[in-house]
Amino acid sequence: MSFFDSANVINQQVKASILSEKNIQLFVKREDAIHSDISGNKYRKLKYNLKAAKDEGFTKIITFGGAFSNHILATAVAGNLAGLQTVGIIRGEELGENIKETLSLNPTLKNAYDGGMKFEFISRKDYREKMNSVFLEKLAKKHGAFYLLPEGGTNKLAVKGCEEILTEQDTEFDYICCCVGTGGTLAGIINSAKNHQKVLGFPALKGDFLREEISGFVENSAQWNLITDYHFGGYAKYTEELIRFINDFKRETSIPLDPIYTGKMMFGVFDMIKKNQFPESTKILAVHTGGLQGIEGFNEVLKKKKTGLKVV
């Protein structure tokens, strides 16, 4: 478990004319630099879960995800490093019909497979029942005793790990911004934020339904809010404007963003700055939660659609 003993993360300042114009300082917490496959919030979420699995005597972890899930890949690689077997229950039974073809077309699943993960592909109907007790009993009969990790990895131990994202050096910031998938990372950040700080979450999904789920993990009175205007149509949805923003941002800052999570968050931060939604002299910290491995698969989708777009 030595891999999880420490994580050296820097805060990189972003330089842009709009920031100077509005007298705002923006920094990016480079959690993406922790590890190529176990980066950002996945490192944080897995840290205490893998420790618990080992401490409780489990040798196998079962978790869930879609075909391009960052969580699936991170669990496979981290589990291998920790000496644990991993099983991924993957949404989409058609993906299992020709596993060789699936792996050749899907770099996320290929890398997870190479990391030692075994797959079980199930229908979308069955996938919706994945946390049902009857379904879990069937898994136990088939796979034996296992440590259960929910889809996306969010549980109390994951939130505990995410509480370590902010450090003492981050108390100087007025706003902490983070993209939101299942809400565990944001909850951890809220719990460790100081009273003078405001925490803003940028969901990749449509709607405000995550607020209640996040609230269930929050133990701090810090001010927080969900900014629901930058999902670009929902999970994995995008526009040409978003792709161009991501590419321009990387060219100008050398910081890569993914089009599912961090790209949408950063687009939202800049748009809010342009619209004067942050006070003058504000210091903003945007947390880069990783997920960059998904870019390759996303570009394959763009290529198939013949859009002429590509995330660089």
C-alpha angles and dihedrals in degrees: 000000000000090000089071097048095095144359121201107208127174130205107230118201118228119220118204136146093240090057092053091045093053094038092237129141118215126190130180120217101220100218086146089073095064094089136339094240104017099045137143118347093359090064089049095046095048098044100083096027093060090045090052092048091054094042091051092051100251120148097185135056124198121195141158139237151135126269094273099036117152087201093057093053094043092050091050094051097039092045090053091051089050093049094248129134113237131205122190120204101207126201111237121053091203089070090066095054092084108014094178091056092044092053092046091054099037117061092184095058091038092056092044090050090049087050089061102262120146117214135219113187116205137178121268088245092056090042090062087060094050096120094042112120092232091053092048091050089055090052091051092052091050101040105022124226114354143168109244121225116184123229109288090014097261117153135116093286090049090052089049089056092048090053085072093062093086117061135186091271089062095064089091092071123095097199131032115198126194137166116242131221111150094353101244095113093049091048090054091050092048090051093054098039119109123244093254092054128089118211119209123193122200109203120211089207130072120257139025097269095116093067094083093045092050091047089059090064098039117105098164130084092221116136113257140163141178116240102208101177099088108060092107092219099323141296113352090001118129146168132219087249091059094049092049091049091052092049093045091048092053093047092051099039106020087234114128119216130192121232095230103055123350096038091057092046094051092045088053094048092052092045091052090049090052089050092051093244091140120065119247115271091026120154113213128193115198114196114222104213097190119231093146093135088073092066093081093055092043090054090052088057091049090049093051090050089051090227095149087229128121135174106230 
